[in-house]
């Protein structure tokens, strides 16, 4: 539904002059024509690269318009028969914000003019499908030889010449306030010549610095232009004004989805500390994090526009949930996001540790051939103890049982056992039974040092120990002690009380000196 708002511009009427290539559409028409006309040629990619370079030079004002058009037409080797396919392709490449705002285009058809240095043969079918009047479309036209080959453009058309848009605008002598929307330098020239009140650099599809610096206003989408001028539009508030901050290498698909929807996305590879996050979060509406970023009450107090926090992981203990609730900030997580990933890592490490593969591999790298089964066992028949029986624990239970292991679990919440898994009444009971212990608890504060000296003392001698849950649930000095005494014969650790914020920071941890420990950088 369109939001009806009054026109903000003064004057008898407002005229909207809109470019076509990379504005109405996501692409440059001649570039796409080249992709079609050059099909099958061995030098296709090289020629297309030349065409794109010429396009960019012309659009940024570094090459005259006439030269840009003529040089591209010479390279295209296009034919009249290529045009229907070009139109068909361009109909699928209409800019998203123009698609959303068809209502504005049809309602204001009397005041909208499309003025382009492109070609009417492929522009007309596109813009008229969106409600633009045919007699309000001004563009170049192709010249063909007798065989239908495109050999040039109509040289009598002012749009085929340098400053052609300026010449045409003078001829049109439009009455009213004129707003120009486009991505190219030729669009700015209309404003420079005093024939427009404002020039909006349209950046939804391409950003040209030389054009942006000349603009009265930057329009990341048609929504922004309409909002800026209080015009009818499909979005009450442009998504381009909604800032999204994504930290810790959030998956590229998430970035792509936000950008496709038109949000203003800021991507940071690593986590930020509290002061850095306070600085970055101002004016941010959507925050996406993983497990390292600590969203404290102090951070939230400085989040003046924050509406929601997305934890792209299972846990939410890194977020001050009470403060978020009090401030009306919605928090969501992804409870199944890496369930299978953690399970596979756990199974892999269990087999590696119980077969004593890591020390064997290290010896082989040193040139030592130690073909011995000492301290190497099969997992079949071993007792696996799961501390925590949530989404990960239950799936690991099923996979482990399929490998022939006996599964025991303990959870503070009453859970239904899957398969032949057996529930232990207490943590102490599980620790005394299991040959292999795998931690899968959540990150609540009560779980800090859940496994310490006392708990290691209850375990069997020669136990295998894994922690792929939260770093603070295991007392690392106690684990080191258990490893050095032989109580724990091997361990696999993927999470730590302190983890580097970026890949450039050194990993410092007391477990580095333990040869019988598999250390992984929180990749579960």
C-alpha positions in Angstrom: 0.0 0.0 0.0 1.3 3.4 -0.9 1.8 6.1 1.8 0.2 9.3 0.5 2.2 12.3 1.5 2.1 15.9 0.2 4.7 17.2 -2.3 7.4 19.1 -0.5 8.8 21.0 -3.5 7.8 24.5 -4.3 6.6 25.8 -7.7 3.7 25.3 -10.1 4.7 21.6 -10.6 7.6 19.3 -10.0 9.3 17.6 -12.9 11.2 14.4 -12.4 14.0 13.7 -14.9 15.2 10.1 -14.5 18.2 8.4 -16.2 17.7 4.8 -17.4 20.9 2.6 -17.4 22.0 1.7 -13.8 19.0 3.7 -12.5 15.8 2.3 -13.9 17.7 -0.9 -14.4 20.5 -2.6 -12.4 22.7 -2.8 -15.5 24.0 -0.8 -18.5 21.9 -1.8 -21.5 24.9 -1.8 -24.0 26.9 -4.0 -21.6 24.1 -6.6 -21.6 23.7 -6.2 -25.4 27.4 -7.1 -25.7 26.9 -10.2 -23.6 24.3 -11.3 -26.1 26.0 -10.2 -29.4 29.4 -11.5 -28.5 28.3 -15.0 -27.6 30.5 -17.7 -29.1 33.5 -15.3 -29.8 36.8 -16.5 -28.2 37.6 -12.9 -27.1 34.1 -12.3 -25.6 35.3 -11.7 -22.0 38.1 -9.4 -23.1 35.8 -7.3 -25.3 33.1 -7.1 -22.6 35.8 -5.8 -20.2 36.7 -3.1 -22.7 33.0 -2.1 -23.1 32.5 -1.9 -19.3 35.7 0.2 -18.9 34.4 2.6 -21.6 31.0 2.7 -20.0 32.5 3.6 -16.6 34.8 6.3 -18.1 31.9 7.9 -19.8 29.6 7.8 -16.8 32.2 9.3 -14.5 32.9 12.1 -17.0 36.4 11.0 -17.9 35.5 10.3 -21.5 33.2 12.3 -23.8 29.7 10.9 -24.3 30.0 10.8 -28.1 33.3 8.9 -27.9 31.9 6.5 -25.3 28.8 5.6 -27.4 30.7 5.2 -30.7 33.6 3.1 -29.2 31.1 0.8 -27.6 29.0 0.4 -30.7 32.1 -0.5 -32.7 32.9 -3.3 -30.2 29.4 -4.7 -30.0 29.0 -6.2 -33.4 25.2 -6.3 -32.6 22.3 -7.0 -34.8 18.6 -5.9 -34.8 17.7 -9.5 -33.9 19.6 -9.3 -30.6 17.2 -6.6 -29.3 14.2 -8.7 -28.3 16.5 -10.9 -26.1 18.0 -7.7 -24.7 14.6 -6.4 -23.7 13.6 -9.7 -22.2 16.8 -9.7 -20.1 16.3 -6.0 -19.0 12.8 -6.7 -17.8 14.3 -9.0 -15.2 16.9 -6.4 -14.2 14.6 -3.5 -13.2 16.0 -1.9 -10.0 14.3 -3.2 -6.9 13.3 0.2 -5.6 11.7 1.1 -8.9 9.7 -2.2 -8.8 8.5 -1.4 -5.3 7.4 2.1 -6.3 5.4 1.5 -9.5 2.6 3.4 -7.9 4.6 6.6 -7.8 5.6 6.2 -11.4 2.1 5.7 -12.7 0.5 8.4 -10.4 3.0 10.9 -11.5 3.4 9.9 -15.2 2.5 13.4 -16.4 5.6 14.8 -14.5 8.1 12.1 -15.2 10.6 12.2 -18.1 13.2 9.6 -18.9 16.2 11.2 -20.5 19.0 8.8 -21.4 22.1 8.5 -23.5 21.0 4.9 -24.0 18.8 3.7 -26.8 15.1 4.0 -27.2 14.7 0.5 -28.8 15.4 -1.2 -25.4 14.4 1.7 -23.0 10.8 2.1 -24.2 9.6 -1.4 -23.4 11.0 -1.2 -19.9 9.9 2.2 -18.7 6.4 2.0 -20.3 5.9 -1.3 -18.5 6.3 0.8 -15.3 3.8 3.5 -16.3 6.1 6.1 -18.0 4.5 7.8 -21.0 6.0 6.9 -24.3 6.2 10.6 -25.4 8.1 11.4 -22.2 11.0 9.1 -23.1 14.0 10.7 -24.8 17.0 8.6 -25.9 19.2 7.7 -28.8 18.2 5.4 -31.7 20.3 2.9 -33.5 21.3 3.1 -37.2 21.2 -0.2 -39.1 22.7 -1.3 -42.4 20.7 -3.3 -45.0 21.5 -6.6 -43.2 20.2 -5.3 -39.9 23.6 -4.8 -38.2 23.8 -2.0 -35.8 26.4 0.4 -37.3 25.9 3.6 -35.3 23.4 6.0 -33.8 21.3 8.9 -35.2 23.8 11.8 -35.2 20.9 14.3 -35.5 19.8 13.4 -32.0 21.3 15.8 -29.4 21.6 12.9 -27.0 24.4 11.4 -29.2 26.6 14.5 -28.6 28.5 15.9 -25.6 26.2 17.7 -23.1 23.3 16.2 -25.1 21.1 16.1 -22.0 21.6 19.8 -21.4 20.7 20.6 -25.1 17.6 18.5 -24.9 16.5 20.0 -21.6 16.8 23.5 -23.1 14.7 22.4 -26.0 12.0 20.9 -23.8 11.9 24.1 -21.7 10.1 22.3 -18.8 8.1 24.5 -16.4 8.4 23.9 -12.7 11.0 22.6 -10.2 13.2 20.0 -11.9 14.7 17.1 -9.9 17.2 14.9 -11.7 17.9 11.3 -10.6 20.7 9.4 -12.2 24.1 7.7 -11.7 26.1 9.4 -14.4 28.0 12.6 -14.9 25.8 13.6 -17.8 22.9 13.7 -15.3 24.8 16.1 -13.1 25.5 18.3 -16.1 21.8 19.3 -16.2 22.1 20.7 -12.7 25.4 22.3 -13.5 23.8 24.1 -16.4 21.1 25.6 -14.1 18.3 23.5 -15.7 17.5 21.6 -12.5 16.9 22.5 -8.9 18.5 19.4 -7.5 20.6 16.5 -8.6 20.3 13.1 -6.8 23.1 10.7 -7.3 21.4 7.3 -7.5 23.7 4.6 -6.0 21.5 1.5 -5.7 23.3 -0.3 -8.4 26.6 1.6 -8.9 28.6 4.2 -7.0 30.6 6.7 -9.0 32.7 8.9 -6.7 33.1 11.7 -9.3 29.3 11.8 -9.6 28.5 11.5 -5.9 30.7 14.5 -5.0 28.7 16.7 -7.3 25.3 15.6 -6.0 22.9 17.7 -3.9 21.8 14.5 -2.2 22.7 10.8 -2.4 19.8 8.4 -3.1 20.8 4.8 -2.3 17.3 3.9 -3.7 14.2 5.5 -5.2 12.7 5.1 -1.7 15.2 7.5 -0.3 14.4 10.1 -3.0 10.7 9.8 -2.4 11.2 10.0 1.4 13.5 13.0 1.1 10.8 14.9 -0.9 7.8 13.6 1.1 6.3 11.8 -2.0 4.1 8.8 -2.1 6.1 5.6 -1.7 5.9 1.9 -0.9 8.0 2.2 2.3 7.1 4.6 5.0 10.8 4.8 5.9 13.6 3.9 3.5 15.5 0.8 4.4 18.7 2.6 3.2 18.3 4.8 6.3 18.2 1.7 8.6 21.8 0.9 9.7 22.7 -2.8 10.1 26.0 -3.6 11.9 27.2 -7.2 11.4 30.3 -8.4 13.4 32.5 -11.5 13.6 32.3 -12.7 10.0 28.6 -13.2 9.9 27.8 -15.5 6.9 27.9 -13.7 3.5 24.4 -14.9 2.8 23.1 -12.7 5.6 25.0 -9.8 4.3 23.6 -10.4 0.8 20.0 -10.6 2.0 20.3 -7.4 4.0 21.9 -5.6 1.0 19.3 -6.9 -1.5 16.6 -5.5 0.8 18.2 -2.1 0.6 19.5 -1.8 4.2 22.6 0.2 5.0 25.0 -2.6 6.0 28.3 -2.1 7.9 30.4 -5.3 8.1 33.3 -5.9 10.6 35.4 -9.0 10.4 36.1 -9.4 14.1 34.5 -8.7 17.4 34.6 -5.3 19.1 35.4 -4.5 22.7 33.0 -2.6 24.8 34.3 0.9 24.0 34.6 0.1 20.3 31.1 -1.3 20.2 29.7 1.8 22.0 31.2 4.0 19.3 30.0 1.7 16.4 26.5 1.1 17.6 25.2 4.7 17.6 22.4 5.1 15.1 22.4 1.3 14.4 19.0 -0.3 14.3 20.0 -3.9 13.7 23.0 -5.6 15.3 24.2 -9.0 14.2 26.8 -10.8 16.3 28.2 -14.3 17.1 29.6 -15.5 20.4 32.6 -13.2 21.1 30.9 -9.8 21.1 29.7 -8.8 24.6 26.6 -6.6 24.4 26.6 -5.2 27.9 24.2 -2.9 29.6 26.6 0.0 29.0 26.6 -0.8 25.3 22.8 -0.9 25.2 22.6 2.4 27.0 24.4 4.0 24.1 22.4 2.2 21.4 20.0 5.1 20.6 18.2 3.4 17.7 18.7 -0.3 18.3 15.6 -2.3 17.7 16.9 -5.9 17.5 20.0 -8.1 18.1 20.5 -11.2 16.1 22.8 -13.8 17.6 24.0 -15.8 14.7 24.8 -18.7 17.0 23.1 -20.8 19.6 23.8 -18.9 22.9 22.7 -15.5 24.0 24.7 -15.3 27.2 26.9 -12.6 25.6 23.9 -10.3 25.6 22.5 -8.4 28.7 19.0 -9.8 28.1 17.5 -8.0 31.1 18.6 -4.6 29.8 17.6 -5.5 26.3 14.1 -6.4 27.5 13.8 -3.2 29.6 14.7 -1.1 26.5 12.3 -3.0 24.2 15.1 -4.5 22.1 14.1 -7.8 20.6 16.8 -10.6 20.8 16.8 -13.7 18.7 19.3 -16.5 18.2 19.8 -19.5 15.9 19.4 -22.6 18.1 19.9 -25.1 15.3 22.5 -23.0 13.4 25.6 -25.2 13.9 24.1 -28.3 15.6 25.4 -30.7 13.0 28.7 -28.9 12.7 29.4 -29.3 16.5 28.3 -33.0 16.4 30.6 -33.8 13.5 33.6 -32.1 15.2 32.9 -33.9 18.4 32.7 -37.3 16.7 35.9 -36.5 14.8 37.8 -35.5 17.9 36.5 -38.5 19.9 37.9 -40.9 17.3 41.2 -39.0 16.9 41.7 -38.9 20.7 40.7 -42.5 21.5 42.8 -43.8 18.6 45.8 -41.7 19.8 46.1 -40.3 16.3 47.5 -36.8 17.1 50.7 -38.1 18.8 51.2 -40.7 16.1 50.9 -38.1 13.4 53.3 -35.7 15.2 55.9 -38.6 15.4 55.5 -39.3 11.7 56.2 -35.7 10.9 59.4 -36.1 12.9 60.4 -39.2 11.0 59.4 -41.7 13.7 57.6 -44.9 12.6 55.7 -46.1 15.7 53.3 -48.8 14.6 51.8 -49.7 17.9 48.2 -50.0 19.3 49.2 -48.9 22.7 46.6 -46.5 24.1 44.6 -46.8 20.9 41.0 -48.1 21.1 37.8 -48.4 19.1 34.8 -46.2 20.1 32.5 -49.2 19.8 31.4 -50.2 23.3 32.8 -47.1 25.0 30.5 -45.2 27.3 29.9 -41.6 26.2 28.7 -39.1 28.8 26.9 -36.0 27.6 26.7 -33.1 30.0 23.8 -31.2 28.5 21.1 -32.9 26.4 19.8 -30.1 24.2 19.8 -29.8 20.4 23.5 -30.7 20.1 23.6 -33.3 22.9 20.6 -35.2 21.5 21.9 -35.3 18.0 25.4 -36.4 19.2 23.6 -39.1 21.2 22.0 -40.5 18.1 25.2 -40.4 16.0 27.3 -41.9 18.7 24.9 -44.7 19.3 25.0 -45.5 15.6 28.8 -46.0 16.0 28.2 -48.5 18.7 28.7 -46.3 21.8 26.7 -46.5 25.0 25.3 -43.1 25.7 24.6 -41.6 29.1 23.4 -38.0 29.7 22.8 -35.5 32.4 20.7 -32.3 32.1 19.2 -30.0 34.8 16.0 -30.1 32.7 14.0 -33.3 32.4 14.6 -34.5 28.8 13.3 -37.5 26.9 16.0 -39.9 26.0 16.5 -40.7 22.3 17.3 -44.3 21.3 18.9 -46.3 24.0 20.5 -43.3 25.8 20.3 -43.5 29.6 19.6 -40.5 31.9 21.9 -40.1 34.9 20.3 -38.6 38.1 23.3 -36.5 39.0 26.4 -35.1 37.3 28.5 -37.0 39.7 27.0 -40.3 38.5 27.7 -39.5 34.9 31.3 -38.4 35.5 32.0 -41.7 37.3 30.5 -43.9 34.5 31.8 -42.4 31.2 34.9 -43.3 29.3 34.4 -40.1 27.2 32.8 -36.9 28.5 31.5 -34.2 26.2 30.3 -30.8 27.4 27.2 -29.4 25.8 25.9 -26.9 28.4 24.7 -23.4 27.8 26.5 -20.2 28.8 24.6 -19.2 31.9 26.7 -17.7 34.7 25.8 -20.6 37.0 27.8 -23.0 34.8 31.1 -21.2 35.3 33.7 -23.8 36.3 31.1 -26.5 36.3 34.0 -28.9 35.7 36.9 -28.2 38.1 39.3 -30.2 40.3 36.6 -32.0 42.2 34.8 -33.1 39.1 37.9 -34.3 37.3 38.7 -36.3 40.5 35.4 -38.2 40.0 36.2 -39.3 36.5 37.8 -42.6 35.5 41.5 -42.7 35.0 42.3 -42.3 31.3 39.1 -40.5 30.4 38.7 -38.5 27.1 37.3 -35.0 27.7 35.7 -32.6 25.2 34.4 -29.1 25.6 32.7 -27.7 22.6 30.1 -25.6 24.5 31.3 -22.5 26.4 34.8 -21.6 27.5 34.0 -20.7 31.1 32.3 -24.0 32.0 35.7 -25.7 32.4 38.3 -24.6 34.9 41.4 -24.8 32.7 44.0 -25.0 35.4 42.1 -28.0 36.8 42.1 -29.6 33.3 45.8 -29.0 32.9 46.3 -30.8 36.2 44.2 -33.7 35.2 46.1 -34.0 31.9 49.5 -34.0 33.6 48.4 -36.6 36.1 47.0 -38.9 33.4 43.5 -38.6 34.8 42.5 -37.2 31.4 44.4 -39.0 28.6 43.3 -36.7 25.9 41.1 -33.6 25.4 39.5 -31.7 22.6 38.8 -28.0 23.3 37.1 -25.6 20.9 36.0 -22.8 23.3 38.0 -20.8 25.8 37.3 -18.3 28.6 39.2 -15.7 26.5 39.3 -15.9 22.7 41.2 -13.5 20.3 38.9 -10.9 18.8 40.5 -11.3 15.3 42.8 -13.7 13.5 45.7 -11.3 13.9 45.7 -11.6 17.7 47.9 -14.3 19.3 46.1 -17.2 21.0 47.4 -17.3 24.6 46.3 -20.3 26.7 47.8 -22.8 29.2 46.6 -25.7 27.1 49.1 -24.9 24.3 51.8 -26.8 26.2 49.7 -30.0 26.4 50.6 -32.4 23.5 47.6 -34.7 24.1 45.0 -31.9 23.5 43.3 -31.0 20.2 42.9 -27.2 20.1 40.5 -25.7 17.6 39.6 -22.0 17.2 35.9 -22.1 18.0 35.0 -23.6 14.7 32.3 -26.0 15.9 
